[in-house]
């Protein structure tokens, strides 16, 4: 009886030594505060993440595209700068509210038509691209999702494009 008690005490002492050694290998945990982060700090961190990804991906994109892509990148930067200058045109005349208005002010009705010819399809295609991107991403997250409408099975990416469009449509 005394022998089993000694083994039991020895086992208990061995476990406490192991726990003490194990606790020395852990990193110290900071005290958790229940309030979280502020809205401003969250926005700042999100902006840093987006900027960081963009900045880190530029060398890879230029390595893949070569010197021509660098020239195109500079061209896009110049076009963005020029677009910022168009803001002055909008401030000059309070009746100018949109890019087609700027085209009409600069070149008459033909300028408005040409600017509209480029602006409105771009807005439409950006919306379509968003729906396709969401359909692809959600299909990768939920690969076996689908439903039936009037006996027609809609599955995969098409189902998510329809669902996303129905979610976004009331907000426009």
C-alpha positions in Angstrom: 0.0 0.0 0.0 2.8 2.4 0.9 4.7 1.5 -2.3 1.7 2.5 -4.5 1.3 5.8 -2.5 5.0 6.6 -3.2 4.6 5.9 -6.9 1.5 8.0 -7.0 3.3 10.9 -5.3 6.3 10.5 -7.6 4.0 10.6 -10.6 2.3 13.7 -9.3 5.6 15.5 -8.8 6.8 14.4 -12.2 3.7 16.0 -13.9 4.2 19.3 -12.0 7.8 19.5 -13.1 6.7 18.8 -16.7 4.1 21.5 -16.6 6.6 24.0 -15.2 9.1 23.1 -18.0 6.4 23.4 -20.6 5.3 26.8 -19.3 8.9 28.1 -19.8 8.7 27.3 -23.5 5.5 29.4 -24.1 5.6 33.0 -25.2 4.2 35.4 -22.7 0.6 36.4 -23.6 -0.3 40.1 -23.5 -3.2 41.2 -21.4 -6.3 41.2 -23.6 -8.4 44.4 -23.5 -12.1 44.0 -24.2 -12.5 47.2 -26.3 -10.7 46.2 -29.5 -9.4 48.7 -32.0 -10.7 52.1 -33.1 -12.4 52.8 -36.4 -9.5 55.1 -37.5 -6.9 52.5 -36.7 -8.8 49.8 -38.6 -9.0 52.0 -41.7 -5.3 52.8 -41.4 -4.4 49.1 -41.1 -6.6 48.3 -44.1 -5.1 51.0 -46.2 -1.6 49.8 -45.2 -2.5 46.3 -46.2 -3.8 47.3 -49.6 -0.9 49.7 -50.3 1.6 47.1 -49.2 0.2 44.4 -51.5 0.2 46.8 -54.4 3.8 48.0 -53.8 5.1 44.5 -53.3 3.4 43.2 -56.5 4.8 45.9 -58.8 8.3 44.4 -59.1 6.9 41.0 -60.0 4.5 42.5 -62.5 7.3 44.5 -64.2 9.6 41.4 -64.2 6.8 39.5 -66.0 5.9 42.3 -68.4 9.2 43.9 -69.2 10.0 47.5 -70.1 6.8 47.9 -72.1 4.7 47.4 -69.0 6.8 50.0 -67.2 6.0 52.5 -69.9 2.3 51.6 -69.7 2.4 52.0 -65.9 3.9 55.5 -66.4 1.2 56.2 -69.0 -1.6 55.2 -66.6 0.0 57.5 -63.9 0.0 60.4 -66.3 -3.6 59.8 -67.3 -4.7 59.6 -63.6 -2.9 63.0 -63.1 -4.6 64.5 -66.1 -8.0 63.2 -64.8 -7.3 65.1 -61.6 -6.8 68.2 -63.6 -10.3 67.8 -65.0 -11.6 68.4 -61.5 -10.5 72.1 -62.0 -12.8 72.2 -65.1 -15.6 70.9 -62.9 -14.9 73.6 -60.3 -14.8 76.3 -62.9 -18.4 75.7 -64.1 -21.0 74.6 -61.4 -23.2 73.2 -64.2 -20.6 70.5 -65.0 -21.3 67.5 -62.9 -20.2 64.5 -65.0 -17.5 63.5 -67.5 -19.9 63.7 -70.4 -20.6 67.3 -69.3 -16.9 68.0 -69.5 -16.8 66.5 -73.0 -19.8 68.7 -74.1 -18.2 71.8 -72.6 -14.9 71.1 -74.4 -16.1 69.7 -77.8 -19.8 70.2 -78.0 -22.4 67.5 -78.5 -19.9 65.2 -80.3 -17.5 65.4 -77.3 -20.4 64.4 -75.0 -21.3 61.4 -77.2 -17.7 60.2 -77.4 -17.1 60.5 -73.7 -20.4 58.7 -73.0 -19.4 56.0 -75.4 -16.4 55.2 -73.3 -17.8 55.9 -69.8 -21.1 54.0 -69.7 -19.8 50.7 -71.1 -16.9 50.9 -68.7 -19.3 51.2 -65.7 -21.4 48.3 -67.1 -18.4 46.1 -67.6 -17.0 46.8 -64.1 -20.3 45.7 -62.6 -20.3 42.5 -64.8 -16.7 41.9 -63.8 -17.6 42.2 -60.1 -20.4 39.7 -60.4 -18.1 37.2 -62.3 -15.4 37.7 -59.7 -17.8 37.1 -56.8 -19.2 34.0 -58.6 -15.7 32.5 -59.0 -14.7 33.3 -55.4 -17.8 32.0 -53.8 -17.8 28.9 -56.1 -14.3 28.1 -54.7 -15.5 28.5 -51.2 -18.7 26.4 -51.7 -18.0 24.1 -54.6 -21.1 21.9 -54.5 -23.7 24.6 -54.1 -26.7 24.9 -56.5 -30.4 25.2 -56.8 -33.3 24.5 -59.2 -35.6 27.1 -60.7 -38.5 25.9 -62.8 -36.9 22.5 -63.2 -33.6 23.9 -64.4 -30.6 23.2 -62.2 -28.3 26.2 -61.7 -25.1 25.4 -60.0 -21.6 26.6 -59.4 -20.5 30.0 -60.6 -23.7 30.9 -62.3 -25.7 30.3 -59.1 -23.4 32.6 -57.2 -23.5 35.3 -59.9 -27.3 35.3 -59.7 -27.3 35.4 -55.9 -24.8 38.2 -55.8 -26.7 40.2 -58.3 -29.9 39.8 -56.3 -28.1 41.0 -53.2 -26.5 44.0 -54.9 -29.5 45.0 -57.0 -31.6 46.6 -54.2 -28.6 48.8 -53.2 -28.3 50.5 -56.6 
